[in-house]
Amino acid sequence: MNLSVAFRCCSRVRLCRNKAAVYHCRRLSGVPISSEDSQPSTEEKPRRTRRAPGRASVLLFPGQGSQFVGMGKGLLKYGSVKEMFAVAEKVLGYDLLSLCLNGPEKDLMKTVHCQPAVFVCSLAAVERLNHENPAAIESCVSAAGFSVGEFAALVFSGAMNFAEALFAVKVRAEAMQKASDLVSSGMLSVIGRPQANFKYACVQAREHCSSLGIQEPVCAIANYLFPDGRVIAGHKEALDFLQNHSRELNFMRTRLLPVSGAFHTALMEPAVEPLRDVLRKIEVRRPEISVHSNVDSKRYMHDMHVRNQLAKQLVSPVKWEQTLHEIYERAQGQEFPQTYEVGPGRQLGSTLQKCNMKAFKNYTHVDVVLP
């Protein structure tokens, strides 16, 4: 499917927003506003008001690895979820809804499939939240997404249209899969003791790879999750070394992740230009709420900032722990916002619990399966 088809698709889907809330966010997917959604008069136009922290909300969007067969079950009754999946089928060229609901799991786990699946299902969870608790949408002041989840956060914020962002996710996933196929690599989740030195462990692993004759070995921190929790990615031989020497490296627990490559490292360099190219062609706007970049945890400031950071993100570590500190930093005694993890899995809630227990007390997971 070419980009022009994605542009046509993007005129059909929007994410539901409370009419009394932010009008400009009702057109997240570029849909013409219907008569019932006509633009409010001057006195009805929303004004940016400073919300008390306890009355504000934050939305967190999960990334690859959170997917599972059965996600999306029951969500078609909410808002435009059915139409979102219909547009996804046109953009992707296959029935994403059937893959999410029925699998097979081995296909859903593939990078080319799971990234679009997590993206669409997370935005479907936003529709559910909007139906069950519209005030949470209206009061949202900040959002962040983990890796591919950042695209969903940007769509929610009004910075990107649904179908265009999905097309970018498709290109991203395909490019990352191709980069992964070039070399045997992977990702290793590590929980270390306080005395563990993750960066030095990576140096030792690279030296081991060099001794095996591997040219320009890669082994680096790919995800900063929480204190003493990291994901290290690189050549398979480097990860084998880390697992075999985990005791000497003061690693309490290691686990290989079910992914096809070393994401967020230099091994993803071949995927950067395809993503950068598609980001040049789609419409990108400044987010209407604060959206934090994985690259440096800072807020996006303008459209070029979004384009540059999303491309850079592929070869940069996800600074999720730093992002959570950025979002929840506040004076002592100040209330924390309500936090909603919208999408499959509860991994982001788990990291929030380890980074900031006080903020976690206001955490809610919005699942992608109805009970």
Salt bridges, closest charged atoms under 4 A:
ASP37 OD2 - ARG14 NH2 2.78
ASP37 OD1 - ARG26 NH2 2.71
ASP107 OD1 - LYS106 NZ 3.51
ASP107 OD1 - LYS110 NZ 3.46
GLU132 OE2 - ARG128 NE 2.88
GLU174 OE2 - LYS170 NZ 3.01
ASP240 OD2 - LYS236 NZ 3.09
GLU273 OE1 - ARG276 NE 3.91
GLU273 OE2 - ARG280 NH2 3.18
ASP277 OD1 - ARG280 NH1 3.65
ASP277 OD2 - LYS281 NZ 3.19
GLU283 OE2 - ARG285 NH1 2.97
GLU288 OE1 - HIS24 NE2 3.35
GLU288 OE1 - ARG48 NH2 3.39
ASP303 OD2 - ARG307 NH1 3.23
GLU321 OE1 - ARG230 NH1 3.44
GLU321 OE2 - HIS325 NE2 3.74
GLU326 OE1 - LYS298 NZ 3.46
